[in-house]
Structures are given as structure tokens and as C-alpha cells.
Amino acid sequence: DPTADLIVQAFNELGLRGPEIGTAPPETGAGLVGMPVWLWTEVSDQTWGEPQASASAGGVTVTARAKAQKIDWHMGDGREPVTCDAGKAWRPGDDPAKPPCGYVYVQPSRHLPGGRYEITGVTTWEVTWSVAGGPSDGLGGTVTLTPQSQTTLRVNEVQVLVTGE
């Protein structure tokens, strides 16, 4: 019965990944303490969607269907993660203070190794699978997969000096 191998093959064919991380400001720039950082994933079947894959051998077919549920953004500062959907890339004209998915740092990153926060995005995928044919015909189930991705971001602090006139 090739069912176990076919389940693994169908899951691998899905090609599920953690988020293709986008931030505003971008990784090459720097954020500011107190200003929101926009967070999103580029949308594809492997990063946020509902892909499907099948694998067959010896009269047995396993079909796997995945659906992205959420992304937990661990922002590298020890605070609770932010949970969002795919988010939205910042575009000129968008209010930078109102990201659909965002985070506000309260400390600069200068004290960290490399002077940057490490951001980890963890996508939760619900994957259902079913078997057609062979001795396992009609079997199926649901599993949760949580692939992740990382990036880094520098966060600076602006200090204002007010002097009398």
C-alpha cells in the first residue's frame, strides 16, 4: 500500500512556505520608534492561498488541499506576536499610520546584535487530505503546518530638542 508515501508526496507538492515578507519601511531602510511598521506577505499559492496537489501510484490517489489561516508575526522584541491575514503592501497614498497589519516598536534596535530586530513570520496552514483507491480508500484527515520565514529591520529613535526663543 503506497498510501503513506503518497501522502508525503502530495504534501510536498503543495510547496507550502512561510510568508514572503514585506515591510514598510523596507528591510534596506529603517523604522522609527513609535511609528507603525507595515507587514504583509506577497500572495501566491505557496505563501497565502488555497493550493491543491495530488500524488498517485498503484491505483491509489492522495489529494491534499491547504488553506492559509493566519500569520503570526514575532517582532524580535519579546512582546506578544501580531496575528494577521496576508496584510497589504504599502503604496503611495496609503496612510502610513494605519496599516491593515502593523506593529509599533517602543525601543530602538541599536542594542541588538547587528543593530536590527529579527522578524519571524509563521503561517498557519490547515491541510486536509483524502485517499481514493486501494486498501486505504476513503481515509483522510486534517493537519496543521506552520512554516516560517525571517527578515530583519533596523529601528531608530528620533530625539527632539526644544529650545527657548
Secondary structure, DSSP 8 states (H G I E B T S, - for coil): --HHHHHHHHHHHH---S--EEEES-TTSEEETTSEEEEEE---TTTSS--EEEEEETTEEEEEEEEEEEEEEE-SSSS--EEESSB----TTS-TT--SSEEE-SS-STTSGGG-EEEEEEEEEEEEEEEESSTTTT-EEEEEE--EEEEEEEEE---------
